[in-house]
Amino acid sequence: MTVHPFIEAEKAAGHNVKRACELLQVSRTAYYARRNGVPGPRKVRDAELTEKITIVHPSALAAPTVTRASMPS
């Protein structure tokens, strides 16, 4: 469960973001990083690997094609 939408709603209502983060045990740094759309290291690495895989295996992300000939009788 993510608490960031709750903190955003509290901020919109004029409440203190620092206090909301403390109560929900979320660092303000993490809240603002997610709010600003900064991807985490895992997401960056996943994107790099996906790019490398698609270069080596262009059909790696495509769904397999099922034809009548490939189905058992």
PyMOL commands that set and color helices and strands:
alter all, ss='L'
color gray80, all
select helices_A, chain A and resi 4-12+17-24+28-35+41-56+68-70
alter helices_A, ss='H'
color red, helices_A
deselect
rebuild
show_as cartoon
